[in-house]
Amino acid sequence: WLTSDAADFDVSCALSRVTPDGRATALAQGYRRVKRSAGRDGPIAVPMRATCITLPRGDRLRLSVAGACFPAYPVNPGTGADPASTPNAEAKIITLGVRHGGTMASSLLLGR
């Protein structure tokens, strides 16, 4: 579940394996451009590439969520305009929030 102060925004997710000594290895990444009515919060699915891993005892999974994935994707200006043709001066700062409880609990679905 994400909240946003802009109707247009991006979300980038990265799934990593973290070993007990703190080393992280990237496993999968996903990206999604979201266009919806302003003020409308709701669940957002971010598809990730398939991966297969067996975690040794003590290893953990980490999901990182970000509002951009530059330079892989152009920065979303948050105005609804095409990012490739929008001058940087017209871009808005976009604030995202991740809901994590009650009826709006975010989740990571594995094994689908």
Backbone as JSON, one array per atom type, in Angstrom:
{
  "sequence": "WLTSDAADFDVSCALSRVTPDGRATALAQGYRRVKRSAGRDGPIAVPMRATCITLPRGDRLRLSVAGACFPAYPVNPGTGADPASTPNAEAKIITLGVRHGGTMASSLLLGR",
  "N": [[0.85, -1.17, 0.0], [0.7, 2.09, -0.99], [1.05, 5.57, -0.41], [0.75, 8.79, -1.87], [1.64, 12.15, -2.66], [1.26, 12.98, -5.17], [-0.36, 12.45, -8.31], [0.91, 11.11, -10.34], [3.58, 8.94, -10.19], [6.61, 7.07, -9.58], [7.65, 3.79, -8.66], [10.18, 1.82, -7.38], [11.46, -1.35, -6.73], [13.69, -3.47, -4.97], [14.89, -6.66, -4.35], [16.87, -8.3, -2.05], [19.39, -10.57, -0.86], [20.57, -10.97, 2.37], [23.36, -11.62, 4.26], [24.4, -13.05, 7.46], [26.65, -11.53, 8.23], [26.15, -9.08, 7.15], [26.51, -8.63, 4.41], [25.11, -7.87, 1.27], [23.3, -9.18, -1.49], [22.03, -8.59, -4.62], [18.93, -9.82, -5.83], [16.52, -9.61, -7.34], [14.68, -7.19, -9.27], [12.19, -4.65, -9.61], [10.01, -2.38, -11.34], [7.71, 0.29, -11.59], [5.53, 2.57, -13.17], [3.16, 4.76, -11.96], [-0.07, 5.96, -12.43], [-2.69, 7.68, -11.24], [-5.76, 8.8, -9.67], [-5.42, 11.8, -7.84], [-4.76, 11.74, -4.37], [-5.81, 9.25, -3.99], [-5.23, 6.43, -2.33], [-3.78, 3.15, -2.32], [-3.33, -0.41, -2.91], [-0.42, -1.42, -4.7], [0.9, -3.31, -7.24], [4.11, -4.42, -7.91], [5.71, -5.88, -10.32], [8.35, -8.27, -10.37], [11.42, -9.56, -11.72], [11.72, -13.08, -12.32], [13.2, -15.3, -9.96], [15.25, -17.77, -8.36], [16.08, -19.16, -5.33], [17.65, -20.7, -2.56], [17.72, -20.0, 0.75], [20.35, -20.02, 3.05], [20.43, -21.05, 6.52], [20.03, -18.36, 8.75], [20.43, -16.35, 6.86], [18.73, -13.52, 5.38], [15.92, -11.89, 3.77], [15.73, -8.78, 2.07], [13.71, -6.07, 1.26], [13.86, -3.31, -0.68], [12.46, -0.15, -1.18], [11.94, 2.43, -3.45], [11.46, 5.73, -4.82], [12.35, 6.2, -7.37], [14.41, 5.14, -10.14], [16.78, 6.02, -11.35], [19.72, 5.95, -13.3], [18.36, 4.13, -14.87], [15.67, 4.43, -15.56], [13.89, 7.29, -16.76], [13.53, 10.16, -14.63], [10.46, 10.63, -13.03], [8.49, 13.45, -13.45], [6.27, 14.03, -11.93], [4.1, 15.45, -12.8], [2.42, 14.45, -14.67], [3.18, 14.75, -17.23], [5.24, 13.71, -20.03], [8.25, 12.26, -19.05], [10.61, 12.46, -20.57], [10.34, 14.79, -22.02], [9.99, 16.87, -20.26], [11.17, 19.75, -18.72], [13.67, 19.9, -16.14], [13.22, 21.95, -14.29], [10.48, 22.13, -14.07], [9.69, 19.91, -12.69], [8.23, 18.2, -9.85], [8.68, 17.76, -6.31], [8.12, 14.63, -4.97], [6.4, 12.89, -2.51], [6.39, 9.76, -1.02], [4.64, 7.26, 0.8], [4.7, 4.27, 2.72], [2.3, 2.05, 3.65], [1.7, 0.01, 6.49], [0.11, -1.58, 8.19], [-2.87, -2.81, 9.9], [-5.83, -2.58, 7.97], [-4.51, -1.88, 5.73], [-2.14, -3.29, 5.17], [1.06, -3.72, 3.9], [2.72, -6.1, 1.76], [5.0, -8.71, 0.81], [4.87, -10.91, -1.74], [5.81, -14.15, -2.22], [6.82, -16.86, -4.34], [4.94, -17.02, -6.4]],
  "CA": [[0.0, 0.0, 0.0], [1.48, 3.32, -1.08], [0.38, 6.87, -0.47], [1.55, 9.74, -2.62], [1.06, 13.48, -2.78], [1.16, 13.25, -6.61], [-1.13, 11.43, -9.03], [1.88, 10.37, -11.14], [4.82, 8.68, -9.49], [7.25, 5.81, -9.88], [8.1, 3.01, -7.51], [11.19, 0.83, -7.74], [11.69, -2.29, -5.63], [14.82, -4.37, -5.13], [14.92, -7.75, -3.39], [18.26, -8.7, -1.82], [19.74, -11.55, 0.17], [21.5, -10.38, 3.33], [24.01, -12.64, 5.07], [24.53, -12.64, 8.86], [27.69, -10.52, 8.41], [25.69, -7.83, 6.57], [26.7, -8.52, 2.96], [23.85, -7.95, 0.52], [23.39, -9.58, -2.88], [20.77, -8.31, -5.33], [18.29, -11.0, -6.4], [15.51, -9.25, -8.33], [14.29, -5.78, -9.24], [10.97, -4.33, -10.33], [9.77, -0.94, -11.51], [6.35, 0.58, -12.08], [5.05, 3.95, -13.25], [1.78, 4.76, -11.47], [-0.9, 7.12, -12.75], [-4.01, 7.48, -10.62], [-6.39, 10.01, -9.15], [-4.73, 12.39, -6.68], [-5.36, 11.44, -3.08], [-6.31, 7.87, -3.93], [-4.23, 5.48, -1.86], [-4.2, 1.78, -2.57], [-2.26, -1.38, -3.15], [0.23, -1.33, -6.0], [1.73, -4.48, -7.52], [5.33, -4.13, -8.66], [6.23, -7.18, -10.74], [9.8, -8.41, -10.37], [11.85, -10.69, -12.55], [11.73, -14.34, -11.59], [14.47, -15.76, -9.41], [15.13, -18.98, -7.56], [17.16, -19.2, -4.36], [17.44, -21.33, -1.26], [18.49, -19.22, 1.72], [20.93, -20.77, 4.17], [19.99, -20.63, 7.85], [20.65, -17.1, 9.18], [20.28, -15.32, 5.83], [17.45, -12.8, 5.39], [15.54, -11.15, 2.56], [15.5, -7.34, 2.28], [13.01, -5.4, 0.17], [14.1, -1.86, -0.69], [11.45, 0.56, -1.98], [12.4, 3.79, -3.77], [10.58, 6.48, -5.71], [12.98, 6.4, -8.67], [15.45, 4.19, -10.5], [17.61, 6.73, -12.32], [19.45, 6.32, -14.68], [17.7, 3.07, -15.65], [14.42, 5.0, -16.07], [13.89, 8.74, -16.55], [12.86, 10.61, -13.41], [9.08, 11.05, -13.22], [8.37, 14.82, -12.94], [5.12, 14.14, -11.04], [3.13, 16.38, -13.38], [1.62, 13.75, -15.66], [3.8, 14.94, -18.54], [6.28, 12.76, -20.42], [9.52, 12.6, -18.39], [11.66, 12.78, -21.54], [10.17, 16.12, -22.6], [9.71, 17.84, -19.2], [12.38, 20.35, -18.14], [13.86, 19.62, -14.7], [12.68, 23.05, -13.49], [9.04, 21.93, -13.91], [9.45, 18.7, -11.9], [7.79, 18.38, -8.47], [9.14, 16.8, -5.32], [7.04, 13.69, -4.7], [6.58, 12.17, -1.25], [5.7, 8.47, -0.98], [4.56, 6.59, 2.1], [4.37, 2.85, 2.67], [1.41, 1.65, 4.74], [2.19, -1.28, 6.98], [-0.66, -2.17, 9.28], [-4.34, -2.8, 9.84], [-6.45, -3.0, 6.71], [-3.63, -1.46, 4.63], [-0.83, -3.9, 5.41], [1.86, -4.05, 2.73], [3.25, -7.45, 1.83], [5.84, -9.23, -0.26], [4.36, -12.23, -2.08], [6.85, -15.01, -2.78], [6.37, -18.16, -4.83], [3.76, -16.95, -7.28]],
  "C": [[0.89, 1.22, 0.0], [0.57, 4.52, -1.04], [1.32, 7.8, -1.21], [0.84, 11.09, -2.64], [0.99, 13.91, -4.25], [0.38, 12.12, -7.27], [-0.22, 10.56, -9.89], [3.14, 10.19, -10.31], [5.37, 7.33, -9.92], [7.56, 5.1, -8.58], [9.05, 1.93, -8.04], [11.45, -0.04, -6.52], [12.88, -3.18, -5.97], [14.79, -5.39, -4.0], [16.36, -8.24, -3.28], [18.33, -9.8, -0.77], [20.76, -10.88, 1.07], [22.03, -11.49, 4.22], [24.15, -12.15, 6.51], [25.61, -11.58, 9.1], [27.36, -9.2, 7.71], [25.91, -7.66, 5.08], [25.37, -8.72, 2.25], [24.13, -8.3, -0.94], [22.04, -9.35, -3.53], [20.24, -9.59, -5.97], [17.33, -10.64, -7.54], [15.15, -7.78, -8.17], [13.01, -5.61, -10.04], [10.75, -2.84, -10.35], [8.36, -0.75, -12.04], [6.1, 2.07, -12.07], [3.57, 3.92, -12.91], [1.11, 6.06, -11.85], [-2.27, 6.85, -12.17], [-4.54, 8.81, -10.11], [-5.64, 10.5, -7.91], [-5.49, 12.06, -5.4], [-5.88, 10.03, -2.94], [-5.17, 6.94, -3.54], [-4.7, 4.07, -2.2], [-3.03, 0.87, -2.82], [-1.71, -1.22, -4.57], [1.11, -2.57, -6.16], [2.93, -4.03, -8.34], [5.93, -5.48, -9.06], [7.76, -7.16, -10.77], [10.18, -9.58, -11.24], [11.93, -11.95, -11.69], [13.13, -14.67, -11.1], [14.22, -17.01, -8.59], [16.34, -19.04, -6.63], [16.71, -19.98, -3.13], [18.33, -20.58, -0.28], [19.06, -20.14, 2.8], [20.4, -20.22, 5.49], [20.76, -19.36, 8.24], [20.59, -15.99, 8.15], [18.88, -14.73, 5.9], [17.18, -12.22, 4.01], [15.32, -9.7, 2.95], [14.8, -6.8, 1.05], [13.25, -3.9, 0.33], [13.09, -1.23, -1.63], [11.94, 1.99, -2.19], [11.44, 4.42, -4.76], [11.17, 6.74, -7.07], [14.0, 5.3, -8.9], [16.29, 4.8, -11.61], [19.03, 6.2, -12.22], [18.76, 5.23, -15.5], [16.4, 3.55, -16.28], [14.48, 6.5, -15.85], [13.1, 9.11, -15.3], [11.47, 11.13, -13.74], [8.92, 12.46, -12.64], [7.17, 15.01, -12.01], [4.03, 15.06, -11.55], [2.16, 15.7, -14.34], [2.18, 13.87, -17.06], [4.86, 13.87, -18.79], [7.61, 13.16, -19.8], [10.62, 13.02, -19.37], [11.54, 14.2, -22.07], [9.88, 17.2, -21.55], [11.01, 18.42, -18.66], [12.46, 20.09, -16.64], [13.24, 20.7, -13.83], [11.18, 22.89, -13.24], [8.7, 20.71, -13.04], [9.06, 19.05, -10.47], [8.51, 17.39, -7.56], [7.94, 15.94, -4.95], [7.37, 12.94, -3.4], [5.74, 10.9, -1.28], [5.69, 7.96, 0.45], [4.17, 5.15, 1.9], [3.51, 2.53, 3.88], [1.82, 0.26, 5.21], [1.4, -1.85, 8.15], [-2.15, -2.1, 9.06], [-4.86, -3.32, 8.51], [-5.6, -2.61, 5.5], [-2.22, -2.02, 4.82], [-0.14, -4.24, 4.1], [2.43, -5.46, 2.89], [4.15, -7.73, 0.64], [5.36, -10.65, -0.53], [5.46, -13.02, -2.78], [6.21, -16.29, -3.31], [5.14, -18.11, -5.7], [4.13, -17.28, -8.68]]
}
